[in-house]
Amino acid sequence: MIREEAQDTHKNPVPAVDFIIANENNSKILLVRRKNDPFKGMLSIPGGFINEGETAEDAMRREAKEETSLVLEPIAILGVYSDPRRDPRMHTLSVTFITRIVQGNEDARDDAAALQWVKIEDELDGLIQSKQIGFDHPKILNDYKRWLKSSRSSVDSSSCLTFWSTKKEQTDEAMQVKATE
Amino acid sequence: MIREEAQDTHKNPVPAVDFIIANENNSKILLVRRKNDPFKGMLSIPGGFINEGETAEDAMRREAKEETSLVLEPIAILGVYSDPRRDPRMHTLSVTFITRIVQGNEDARDDAAALQWVKIEDELDGLIQSKQIGFDHPKILNDYKRWLKSSRSSVDSSSCLTFWSTKKEQTDEAMQVKATE
């Protein structure tokens, strides 16, 4: 471990959280209409940076409050996205949670110009194809659709897939490499 | 999103990777006998920091080569561990991968004094209880045991649990909150 490198500044990606907020029957997800650059005016998954001294899950709860007024709890980690090109400002690493709404009603705040419920089946693909979604969030949202499909097809309630930036789209093969082998 | 905070140094946790290396039938995992502080002489899961410009999965592959001479590929993300107290030197955030060995034979290098295959069923609990494992790796290893159990009990090959620092031990209830509801 080259632990020394971490002591020097700007040598590590900046960790952030993004969080998928779905409605009760998982037919819609809540996206943010961005007030500021980058991707000003476009849609994104809500999220923000993790501060020193707080856990990723606490950063998620704080940012959810700040951006949407909602109280969220994590259900699962969808993936970790760390492609150096995913954010035009700097190299960021996103821990992406799948969450459930515990309390509150959505209300746009902070750098969210507006919040928008998007239908996963009918609307999301169109928004992605017309390039209305910023960052690498089209990839994250496609991964979430696969996660949803996987969790719906499984008999036990603990199923999930996990994803990362360079994971191949054809993951069925990779998924065969399993603990049960 | 308080994006500005990320520009200031030392305001964010330092991202790192840890990686679970199991043998073919998942009866043993490979731990590192630490050459240097912290936890010098103790065992830990292999890992290291993520450099700016590389993905988490590339950092995993690089550190695996550097510490163990093994070529690894990620199978899944076990969890993200970001308790500010998990590393005595600084606030770190670990993306913990479950991996498979693609190539090579284990050979201790870098700051690994030695590598040690530990039997998951017979040895691991004893090492944890006698406090021979550093960082928050006892928690990570216990989570991995739960992941293994979950993946073995599932009919489809895509099952996995995901974990984070503050996730409650009694996750059965949390796991009921599912996409299928």
Contacts between the chains, C-beta under 8 A, distances in Angstrom:
chain1	res1	chain2	res2	distance
A	1	B	47	6.4
A	1	B	48	3.7
A	1	B	49	6.9
A	1	B	63	6.7
A	1	B	67	7.1
A	1	B	110	6.9
A	1	B	111	5.5
A	2	B	48	6.1
A	2	B	49	6.5
A	2	B	66	7.8
A	2	B	110	7.9
A	3	B	36	8.0
A	3	B	48	7.4
A	3	B	49	6.6
A	3	B	89	7.2
A	3	B	111	7.8
A	5	B	49	5.7
A	5	B	51	6.3
A	6	B	14	4.4
A	6	B	16	7.6
A	6	B	49	4.5
A	6	B	90	6.7
A	6	B	92	7.4
A	7	B	90	7.7
A	9	B	9	4.1
A	9	B	10	7.2
A	10	B	9	7.2
A	10	B	52	6.5
A	11	B	51	6.2
A	11	B	52	5.4
A	12	B	14	5.2
A	12	B	15	5.7
A	12	B	49	6.1
A	12	B	50	5.9
A	12	B	51	6.6
A	12	B	52	5.8
A	13	B	15	5.6
A	13	B	50	5.8
A	13	B	52	5.9
A	14	B	6	4.4
A	14	B	12	5.2
A	15	B	12	5.8
A	15	B	13	5.6
A	15	B	15	4.8
A	15	B	82	7.8
A	15	B	93	5.1
A	16	B	6	7.6
A	22	B	179	7.9
A	24	B	181	7.4
A	25	B	181	7.9
A	26	B	179	5.4
A	47	B	1	6.5
A	48	B	1	3.8
A	48	B	2	6.1
A	48	B	3	7.4
A	49	B	1	6.9
A	49	B	2	6.5
A	49	B	3	6.6
A	49	B	5	5.6
A	49	B	6	4.5
A	49	B	12	6.1
A	50	B	12	5.9
A	50	B	13	5.8
A	50	B	82	7.0
A	50	B	93	6.8
A	51	B	5	6.3
A	51	B	11	6.2
A	51	B	12	6.6
A	52	B	10	6.4
A	52	B	11	5.3
A	52	B	12	5.8
A	52	B	13	5.9
A	52	B	84	7.5
A	52	B	91	5.1
A	53	B	84	5.1
A	53	B	91	6.3
A	54	B	82	8.0
A	54	B	84	7.3
A	55	B	82	4.5
A	55	B	83	6.0
A	55	B	84	7.3
A	55	B	164	7.0
A	55	B	165	5.2
A	55	B	166	5.8
A	56	B	80	5.3
A	56	B	82	4.5
A	56	B	93	6.3
A	56	B	164	6.4
A	56	B	165	7.9
A	57	B	82	7.7
A	57	B	164	5.2
A	57	B	165	7.3
A	57	B	166	5.7
A	57	B	167	7.8
A	58	B	166	7.6
A	63	B	1	6.7
A	66	B	2	7.7
A	67	B	1	7.1
A	73	B	174	7.8
A	73	B	177	8.0
A	74	B	164	6.6
A	74	B	167	7.6
A	75	B	174	7.0
A	75	B	177	5.4
A	75	B	178	7.5
A	76	B	161	7.9
A	76	B	162	4.8
A	77	B	77	6.1
A	77	B	79	6.5
A	77	B	80	5.9
A	77	B	162	3.9
A	77	B	163	7.8
A	77	B	164	6.9
A	79	B	77	6.5
A	80	B	56	5.4
A	80	B	77	5.9
A	80	B	80	6.7
A	80	B	95	4.8
A	82	B	15	7.7
A	82	B	50	7.0
A	82	B	54	8.0
A	82	B	55	4.5
A	82	B	56	4.5
A	82	B	57	7.7
A	82	B	95	8.0
A	83	B	55	6.0
A	84	B	52	7.5
A	84	B	53	5.1
A	84	B	54	7.3
A	84	B	55	7.3
A	89	B	3	7.2
A	90	B	6	6.8
A	90	B	7	7.7
A	91	B	52	5.1
A	91	B	53	6.2
A	92	B	6	7.4
A	93	B	15	5.1
A	93	B	50	6.8
A	93	B	56	6.3
A	93	B	95	7.6
A	95	B	80	4.8
A	95	B	82	8.0
A	95	B	93	7.6
A	95	B	95	7.5
A	100	B	177	5.4
A	110	B	1	6.9
A	110	B	2	7.9
A	111	B	1	5.5
A	111	B	3	7.8
A	147	B	179	7.5
A	148	B	179	5.2
A	150	B	156	7.8
A	150	B	158	5.0
A	151	B	178	6.2
A	151	B	179	3.9
A	151	B	180	6.4
A	152	B	179	5.9
A	152	B	180	5.5
A	153	B	156	6.9
A	154	B	154	6.8
A	154	B	155	7.6
A	154	B	156	5.4
A	154	B	158	7.2
A	154	B	159	6.3
A	155	B	154	7.6
A	155	B	155	5.7
A	155	B	156	7.7
A	156	B	150	7.8
A	156	B	153	6.9
A	156	B	154	5.4
A	156	B	155	7.7
A	156	B	159	6.8
A	157	B	175	5.2
A	157	B	176	5.7
A	157	B	178	4.9
A	157	B	180	7.4
A	158	B	150	5.0
A	158	B	154	7.2
A	158	B	159	6.3
A	158	B	160	7.7
A	158	B	161	5.3
A	158	B	175	5.0
A	159	B	154	6.3
A	159	B	156	6.8
A	159	B	158	6.3
A	159	B	159	4.4
A	159	B	160	7.4
A	160	B	158	7.7
A	160	B	159	7.4
A	160	B	160	5.8
A	160	B	161	7.3
A	160	B	162	6.3
A	161	B	76	7.9
A	161	B	158	5.3
A	161	B	160	7.4
A	162	B	76	4.9
A	162	B	77	4.0
A	162	B	160	6.4
A	162	B	162	6.3
A	163	B	77	7.9
A	164	B	55	7.0
A	164	B	56	6.4
A	164	B	57	5.2
A	164	B	74	6.6
A	164	B	77	6.9
A	165	B	55	5.2
A	165	B	56	7.9
A	165	B	57	7.3
A	166	B	55	5.8
A	166	B	57	5.7
A	166	B	58	7.6
A	167	B	57	7.8
A	167	B	74	7.6
A	174	B	73	7.9
A	174	B	75	7.0
A	175	B	157	5.2
A	175	B	158	4.9
A	176	B	157	5.7
A	177	B	75	5.4
A	177	B	100	5.4
A	178	B	75	7.5
A	178	B	151	6.2
A	178	B	157	4.8
A	179	B	22	7.8
A	179	B	26	5.4
A	179	B	98	8.0
A	179	B	147	7.4
A	179	B	148	5.2
A	179	B	151	4.0
A	179	B	152	6.0
A	180	B	151	6.4
A	180	B	152	5.5
A	180	B	157	7.4
A	181	B	24	7.4
A	181	B	25	7.9
